[in-house]
Protein backbone atom coordinates (compact mmCIF):
# COMPACT_ATOMS: atom_id res chain seq x y z
CA UNK A 1 0.00 0.00 0.00
CA UNK A 2 1.42 3.37 -1.04
CA UNK A 3 1.74 6.08 1.63
CA UNK A 4 -0.15 9.35 1.25
CA UNK A 5 1.64 12.32 -0.28
CA UNK A 6 2.49 15.28 1.95
CA UNK A 7 2.30 18.94 0.93
CA UNK A 8 2.67 22.23 2.76
CA UNK A 9 -0.43 24.36 3.28
CA UNK A 10 0.91 27.30 1.26
CA UNK A 11 1.74 25.09 -1.73
CA UNK A 12 -1.65 23.35 -1.44
CA UNK A 13 -3.39 26.74 -1.49
CA UNK A 14 -1.58 27.72 -4.70
CA UNK A 15 -2.17 24.41 -6.49
CA UNK A 16 -5.46 23.30 -4.94
CA UNK A 17 -7.53 22.67 -8.09
CA UNK A 18 -4.74 20.86 -9.93
CA UNK A 19 -4.03 18.71 -6.88
CA UNK A 20 -7.71 17.79 -6.54
CA UNK A 21 -7.82 16.74 -10.20
CA UNK A 22 -4.87 14.38 -9.70
CA UNK A 23 -5.84 13.03 -6.28
CA UNK A 24 -5.19 9.30 -5.84
CA UNK A 25 -6.94 6.86 -3.50
CA UNK A 26 -4.38 7.36 -0.71
CA UNK A 27 -5.18 11.05 -0.50
CA UNK A 28 -3.05 14.05 0.30
CA UNK A 29 -1.83 15.11 3.75
CA UNK A 30 -1.60 18.87 4.23
CA UNK A 31 1.05 20.06 6.65
CA UNK A 32 1.66 23.30 8.48
CA UNK A 33 5.20 23.86 9.79
CA UNK A 34 5.92 20.19 9.05
CA UNK A 35 3.03 18.81 11.14
CA UNK A 36 0.01 17.13 9.51
CA UNK A 37 -3.16 19.23 9.92
CA UNK A 38 -5.57 17.76 7.37
CA UNK A 39 -6.03 14.91 4.92
CA UNK A 40 -7.85 15.24 1.61
CA UNK A 41 -9.21 11.98 0.26
CA UNK A 42 -11.36 11.30 -2.80
CA UNK A 43 -15.11 11.06 -2.28
CA UNK A 44 -16.26 7.53 -3.07
CA UNK A 45 -19.97 7.23 -3.73
CA UNK A 46 -20.36 3.49 -3.31
CA UNK A 47 -21.96 3.35 0.13
CA UNK A 48 -25.31 2.40 -1.34
CA UNK A 49 -24.16 -1.20 -1.71
CA UNK A 50 -24.00 -1.49 2.10
CA UNK A 51 -27.70 -0.85 2.59
CA UNK A 52 -29.43 -4.16 3.19
CA UNK A 53 -26.29 -6.25 2.73
CA UNK A 54 -26.83 -8.02 6.09
CA UNK A 55 -30.53 -8.75 5.58
CA UNK A 56 -31.23 -12.33 6.63
CA UNK A 57 -27.71 -12.78 8.04
CA UNK A 58 -28.26 -11.49 11.57
CA UNK A 59 -31.00 -12.00 14.09
CA UNK A 60 -32.03 -10.04 17.16
CA UNK A 61 -32.32 -11.96 20.40
CA UNK A 62 -33.78 -10.29 23.47
CA UNK A 63 -35.07 -6.80 23.97
CA UNK A 64 -33.28 -4.12 21.94
CA UNK A 65 -34.41 -1.39 24.33
CA UNK A 66 -33.13 -3.09 27.47
CA UNK A 67 -29.62 -3.05 28.91
CA UNK A 68 -30.09 -6.65 30.02
CA UNK A 69 -29.45 -5.71 33.63
CA UNK A 70 -32.10 -6.04 36.29
CA UNK A 71 -32.76 -3.03 38.50
CA UNK A 72 -33.08 -3.17 42.27
CA UNK A 73 -34.43 0.38 42.41
CA UNK A 74 -38.00 -0.62 43.33
CA UNK A 75 -36.87 -3.09 45.97
CA UNK A 76 -34.58 -0.63 47.75
CA UNK A 77 -37.26 2.07 47.96
CA UNK A 78 -39.89 -0.33 49.30
CA UNK A 79 -37.69 -1.55 52.13
N, C-alpha and C positions, 0 to 999 in steps of 0.2 A: 504494500500500500504506500503510495507516494505521500510525503508530508505536504502540508499546506504551504503556500508561498507567503512570505512576509513582505510588507511594504510600509514605509513611513506614512504618517497621516498627511503631511504636506504633499508628498508625491501622489498619494491616492487622490487627494483633492484636485490636483492638476489633471490627472489622467482617468478620472472616475468612469466616464462613459466607455472609453476604450477598454478599461479593465473589466467592466461588467460584461461587455460583449465577448471577451475571451475567457470568462470565468470557467474553471474546470470543476469537477465534482468535489474535489478536496477543499475548495474555497480559497479565501484570501484573508490572512490575518493582518489587521491594521495595527501598527505600533505607534506609540508616542514616547519619545525619548528612550527607544529600545525596548519598552515594555508593551506586551500585547494589550490592546484596549477593546478590540472588536473583531468579529469574524464575519465575513460576508460569504454566504453559501448560496448556490443556485436554488431557486424555488422549484420543487418537484411536485407536480400536481397529480400524484398517483395514489392519494390516500383513499380514494373511493373504493378501491379494491378491498380495503380492510372491513368495510361495512358489511356485516352479515357473514363474515368468513368463519366464525365459530358456531354458527347456527347448527344445532343438533350435536355438537361436540362437547358441550358442557351442560351440567344440570345443577340446579339449585337445591340444596338440602337444608332444611331448617327455615327459620324466619329471617328474612333479609333485614328486617327493621330491628332486630334484637341483637344485643351484644353477646348473648349466650351466657351471660352471668346472671345468677339469681340475686335479688336484692333483699336485704334484711331490714330495709327501712321501715316497713309496716310493723314488723315484729318488735323492733327496738322502741318505737313510739308507744306501742300498746302496753308494754311492760313497765 
